[in-house]
Amino acid sequence: MQLEVFEHLLRINTAFDQVARSLTALRKHRQFHPGELKRFLQASKEHRASLNSYLAAGIESAETDQAGRRFRRRLAQERRDEQGSREALSRHSSGVE
């Protein structure tokens, strides 16, 4: 997974934090109805959770795929190493070098 994806996730969450702080701060201004600001705050929290869930699922899928590829490569390498060790041992025990 590219670092860029995690950096974007961080920026998105930082932006949602800023939205929440700003909506809360706007409550002190009389021209804004507190109930409406609360509704927008709750909507932003819902959207944040939905977006994080969606992005986390994509990250999990990509990470699982990458882990599977790495596991298969490691297993193949271990098999090659083991085969090479057996061949070397066989040559050594038969007196062939």
Secondary structure, DSSP 8 states (H G I E B T S, - for coil): --HHHHHHHHHHHHHHHHHHHHHHHGGGSTTS-HHHHHHHHHHHHHHHHHHHHHHHHHHHHHHHHHHHHHHHHHHHHHHHHHHHHHHHHHHHHTT--
